[in-house]
Amino acid sequence: MSRPFHLKAAALFTAAAALAAAALSGSGPGAATASSHREAPLISGQPQYDNTDVYAFVSPDKPDTTTLVANFSPFEEPAGGPNFFKFANDARYDINVDNDGDSLPEFTYRFSFKDSFQNRNTFLYNTGPVKSLADPNLNFRQTYDLTLIHRRHGIPVASRRLASDVPVAPSNVGRASMPDYRKLREQAVKTLSSGAQVFAGQADDPFFLDLRVFDLLYGGNLKEVGNDTLRGYNVQTVALQIPTKALIAHGQPIVGVFSTVQRKSAGGDWVQVSRLGMPLVNEVVNPIKDKDKFNASSPWHDAQFLPNVTNPELPKLIEGIYQIAAPAAPRNDLVQVFLTGVPKLNQPPKVRPAELMRLNTSIPPAAEPKRLGVLDGDNAGFPNGRRLGDDVLDISLQVVEGELLGKKNDLGDMVDANDVKLEKAFPYVALPTSGSAVQRGDRKETLSKRAANLRATPAASTEPTTERMPLVPVLALGVGAAFLVSGGALWFRRRRGPIR
């Protein structure tokens, strides 16, 4: 049967040719100044500036608006005091919107943060129970300014302050310190004069997947798959809910979204250190040599990364370890998914191929969202934008393994949803895990178990050996590239609905 996500070969080759032509062109703006958890060598040491995920979707409860979410600072341990977590005050956190398909933003929503203390003669984040964001017991506070920057051909031409000194939702220290954290979250949501809403603060990390893949792809042993490695960890979130008519231009409903972070250098210049649009691209599409370059670059110059898309490393790794044949290169089927958008779904006219999160805002929210999004006939889901509940790991893996080339598969990591329920209203991200919550299961290892592991000898081990694994390609994959496989992402199972 035909499917809405089926791509014609001719269209694929056309898209690839367009990208190749762009690579040969010397015109265009200069490069920008210098999912995505620790995905590149430089940013892995700068967590405050590390953009972990970007989401863009038509608001389910307000379908005349579009919600944009960007998360930062991966793996925030809830009890990680006494300083806990915050946005950097020497950074610019930007959400960029392209509404004409040229890969250059027409709008930038910029968040700039400031710190303050009520009392510097204490080590405490809060000096008593915090009942409101203005409570004197909240010792450390952050506020932010939100600025809208209008651009022409990517160059700023005007700016307007939309909000000033907006309070940030603090880290969820624990029940004793913040007995009603939901009240603090609600106070951190601000409505602007335009009707738009804005939020900044800590939230549960909504990305879900099994990250144990870094243990040499399980050595070919998949018995431990299905553990959401990110459960119980928090992130720093910025979110906007904007009337859609303010985002689109000339009746063209498709927008491209990406986030960037600029950090102020010692010389006073602003240097771009992080960038993210589509999930998993810089993790598993780009090799180590290109990861820092990608984070510092503009989407306008993404043609330089074309070979990474059309000749990806991941399928070869999977074939070498699990004997699942890799689709033949060049992988022109991946060009539309990651660079141009899909025709008649979310590809804008006269598109310039670039790695952006492309969303068709004219497609209404699904009454019953499906985690596999477009692959399961739900055109309101990934890769048409990205909702918080979309299973981008399973979707991307199935596409990489040839789903669009007729190689139907049910690959996945057996982690199908976030560990906590998402909110039904803006900003939709779940409340952050409390620092007083007890972390159990795989997040806890007793001393006796650790001692037993140290005493174990190779002869007594019951774990399968890795002698038949081609370790060279595994090691060559390096930090980040194994991320998409995500801990047994090769686990076969039956889908929960027909693929249409």
N, C-alpha and C positions, 0 to 999 in steps of 0.2 A: 504494500500500500504506500501511497505517497505520503510524505511527511513534511511539515512546514519548515523543517531545518535541513531538508535535502538540498545539496548544492550542485549545480550543474558544472561539469568540468570546464566548459568554455568560459563561464563567468569566473571560475577560480583562476584560470590562466590569465585572464584579462586583469584581474586584481594584482596578481603577481607581477605581471608586466608593467603595470602602472607604478608599482613600488620600485621595481628595478629602474624604471625611467627616472623616478624621483632621485634615486641614488646617484645617477649620472649628472643631475642638474646641479649647477653651482649657485643657483639663485636661492633667495629666502633669507630670513633673519639669521643673525648669529646665534650660536649656541647659548643656552642659558648659563649664567654664572654658576661657576662650580656648584601578595599577600606574601606578606613581605616581612615576616618576623626574622630579624637578624639575617637577611638574605644576601648581604654583600659584605666584603671584608671591612671596609671603613665604617659603615653604618652600624655594624654589629657591636662596636665599642661606643656608640653614641645613642643609647636607647631613647632619650628624650626627643630625639629628632627622627626616629625611625617610624615611618608610616607603615603600619601593619596591614591595613585593609581599607578599601574604599567601597562604598555602597551608594547606589543611585536607583531610586524606584518611585513610581507614582504612589502617593500616600494612600494606604488602603482605606482610611477613615475620612480622608479629605481628597477625593480624586481630582480636584481642580488645582492641587498643589503637587510639587515634586520635593522629595526628601533626599538630601545629600548628607552622607555620614563619612567621616574620616577618623580612623583610630591610630593611636601612636603609643609608644612605650610598651613593648611586649613583655609578657611574663611578669607582671606585677604581683608579687606575693602579698596577699592581703594583710598579713601581720608584719610586713616589712618596715617597722618603725625604727627609731623614733621620728625620722624625718618624713617617712612615707613618700608619696609620689606627687609630681606636679608637672605642668608644662614648663618648658624652658623660657626664661624671660629675655634671652638673647637670640630668639628665633622668630621667624615669620611663618605661621602655619596657613597655607593657602589652599582653597578649593577653587579650581579653575573650570570654566565652562566655555566650550566651543559650540556655537549654534549655527555654523554655516559649513562645517565639514572640512575646513582648511587645516585642521590640527593646531590652530593657534587660538588661544582663549579670547573671547570677547568680554568676559567678566572674570574678575578674581575677587573672591570673598576672603579677606585677610584677617586672621586672628592674631593679636599681639597681647602678650600677657605681662602682668606686673605682680610682684610679691610684696607682702607686708607682714609684720609681726606685731602682736599686741604687747608682748613681753619677751625681751631677749634675755632675761635673767632666769630662764627655765629651759630645761631640755625637752619639754612636752610640746607635742603638736597641738594638743588642747589641754586646758588646765582644769576642766570639769566637763560635765555632760553638756553637749551642744544641742540646743533645741531649735536654733534658727541660724541662718548664714550670718546674721548680725550679732549673734550671741558673743559676749565678751570672752566666753570660755574657748572660743575658736581662736587659738593663738596664731596659727599660720593661715594666711588667706591669700587667694589669688583673685585678681579681676582681669578683664580683658576689654580691649577695644575691637570693634568689628568695622572694617572699612571695605567699601565696594569700589573696586578699581575698574573703570571702563577702558577697553583697549581697542586699538585699530591696528590690524596686521601684527598683533601681539604686543604692540608698544603702548604703554600707559598714556592716555590722553586726558583723563579726568578721574577724580576720586571723590568719595563722599563718605563721611563718618555715619554709619548706621546706628551705632550704639557705643556708649562709653562706660567704663568702670562697671561692667556687668560681673556679678559674683560667679565664681567657679564652684561647682559642687566638689567638696573635698573628698579625700580618701575616706573610705568607710572603715574607720579605725576599729570599731567593735561595738557591741551592744551597750557596754558601760559608758562609752564615750558619746555614742550617737544612737540613743534608744529608738528614734524614729527617723531612720535615714530617708525613707520615702518623702517625708516632708521637706528635707533638705534638697532632694532631687527636684521636687515640684517648684521650690523657690528659685532654682537655678535655670528654669525655663523662662525666657523673656519673649514677649510678643512685641514686635516692632510696629511702627506707625503704618507700614504697608500691609499689615496682616501677617507678615512672615514671622516665623518663630526661630529662636536660636538657643542653643545649649552648648555648654562646655563643662566637662567634669569627668570624674571616674565612672567607669561602667564595667560590667562583666564582658570579657572578650567573647563576641558572638561567633568567632570562627571556630569550627569544630572539625577535627580530624585526628588521625592517629600518627603521631610523630616518631614512633619508635623505629621508623625506617632507618634512622641514623646508626642503628646497631647492625650495620652491614646487611641491610635489607632482610633482617631476620635470619640470615643464613639460609634462606629458602624455607624456613619454618614459619608457617602462618598461624600457629595455634594461639598466639597472643593478640591477634588483631581485634579491633573493636573498642579500644580504650581511647577516649577523648583526652588527649594529652593536655589540652588547654583548659580543661575544666578546673574551676576554682581560681583561675588567674584573671586579673583585671587589666584594663587598658585605660588610656586617656582618650576621651572622645570629644570631637566637635561635630555639631550637627546643625543643619539648616532645613527648614521647611518653607518653601518659597512658592508663591502663586506661579503656576506654570507659565502663564502669559507673560510674566516678567523675564523668563529665561529664553523663550523661543523667538525666532525672527521670521517675519514675512510668511507666516503660516506653515513654516517648515518645522515639524514637531520633534525632530531628532537632535539630541544634544550629546556632546562628548564631554566626559568629566574626568579630571585627574587632579591629584593632590601633590603639592610640592612643599618642602620645608627648606627655608634659607636660614643659615646661621651667620651671625656677625663675626667676621674674622678679627684677628688681632690688629690688622691695619684699618679696621673700620668698614670694610666692604662687606656686602651681603653675598654669601656663597651658597649655592644650592647643593644640599647634601642628601636629599631624599626625594623620590618621585614614585608615584604609583597610580595606575589606572586599573587595568585588568589584573585580576589576581593571578599569582603563580608565574607570571612571565619572567620577572627578573630572578626568581628562584630556580626554575627548571628549563627555561628556554635559553637564557643567556649564560654562557660559560663564565668562569671566574674572571677571565681577562676583560670581560665587558661589563661586569656588574657595577663597579664604581663609576664607569663612564656613563652607563645608562642612568644612574641616579643623578648625575650632574648635567644631563642633557635635556634638550627640548624635544617634544614629540615631532616637531618639524623635521628633525634629523634622524628619524627612526629607520630610514632606508638603510642606514649602515648596519642595522641588526637583522636585515632580511635573511641572510643565510642561516641564522640561528632558528628562524621560524620554518623555513622550507626544508632544512636538513637537521631536525632536532635530535639531540643525543638520547633523550629518555627512552624512546621505543627500542633503540639498540641495546640499552642497558637491560630493559625488561626481557628482550629476546635472549640476551646472553645468560641471564640468570634463571629465567622461568620458561625458556623455549617457546614463548609466544611470538610468532613471526611479526616483525616490524613492517608496517606499510612501506611501500617503496617511496623513495625521495625522487623528485622534490615534492614536499608536502604542501601543495597549493591549497588543499582543503583547510589548512590552518590559517591561511592569510586572512580570510574573511572573518574567522572567529576572533582573532586577536588584533587585526590591523584595520580592517575597513568596515566592519559590520556586515550583516547578512542582507542581501537584496530582498526587498519587499518586507523586511522586518525592521532592521535598525541601521541600514546603510544610507547615509545622507547623499544627496546628489552632488556630483563633482567632488567626491571625497578624496582627500589626500591620505594615503595609508599611514597610520600612526597608532601607537598603543594607547588607546583611550577607552574608558568605559562608556559605551554608546547605548543610549536609552531612547526609545521611541515613546514620547510622553503621551501620544494619542491612544495607546493601548491601555485599556482600563485595568485596574487591579483584578486579579483572579478571585472569585468567590471562595474557591478552595485551592490555595496555592499548592503546587507539586514541587517537591524538593529537587527534581531533575529538570525543572524549568522547561525550556523549549524542546529538549530531547523527549519530554513526556507530553508534548502538546500544549504546554502552558506558556504562551508567548509573552506573558507578563514577567517571566523569570529569566534568569541567566541563560545565555549571554546577552539578552536584551536588558541591559542594566544589571543590577545585582541586588536582590533582597537579602535581608539578614538571615533568612531561613534557607536560602538556596544552597544546595550541596555542591559547591563549585569544585571540590576535589573529585568526586565521582564523575561529574559532568565532564570536566577537563580530561580526566584519565580516559574515559570512554572515547572522547573525540580524538585524543592523541593516538589511541590504539586503533583508529580507523572507522569509527562509527559512521562518519559521513561518507566513507568510501565503500559502504556496504558490508564492512566487517562488524556486524552487530555483536556487542559484548555487554556483559553486566558487571564490569569491573568496579571495585570500590573498596573502601577501607572498613566497612561495617560500622561506621559512625555516621548516623543519618540525621542527627539534629543536635542542637545545642543542649548542654546539660541542664540549663534552667530556661524557663519560659520567657519569651520576649514580651515587652510591653505592647499594649494594643493602641497606644497613643504616642505622639511625639514625645521624646526622641526615639522611642521604640526599643532601644538597647535595654537589656535587663539591668537591674540594680547591681552594683558591684558586690562581690562576695565580701562579707564582713571579716575583719581581722580576728574576731572571736570565734569564727566558724571552725570546727574541728575538721582537719583534712584527713581523710581516711583512705583505705585501699592502697592503690599504687603510689599515692603521694606520700606514703609513710613506710619506712623500712626500719624494723626493730634492730637493736644492737645484736641480738642473738642470731637473727637471720643473716646480718652482715658478717658476723663471725663465722657462721656456717659456710657462707660463700667463700670466705678466705681460706678455710680449711679444705675445701673441696679440691680434689686433684683432677687432672684431665681424664685419668682412667676411670674415675668414679662418676664423671659427668654423664648425665643422660641427655644433654642437649645434642642435636644433630651437628655433625661437623660441617665445615665450609670448604672441604677440599675440592669439591666439584664446582665451586663458585669461581667464576673469572673475576678475581679481586681487582685486577688492573682497571677494568672499566668502572668498577664501583668507586675506587679511590679517585679515578680521574674525574668522576662526576663532581666531587668536591662539595664544599659547604653550600647548601641551598638547592642544588640540582636534584637531589633525591627527595626533596620536599613533596613533590607532586605524587610520588608513589605512596608516601605517607603510611608507613607501617602496615604493609600487607594490603596495599591498594589493589592487589591482584586477586583479591578474594572474589570468587564467583558466587552470585546469588540471583534469585529471581526478582525481577522488578515488581513493584507494587501496583502496577497498572499497565495497560497496553501501550506500546509505543506507536504513536500515530504519525 
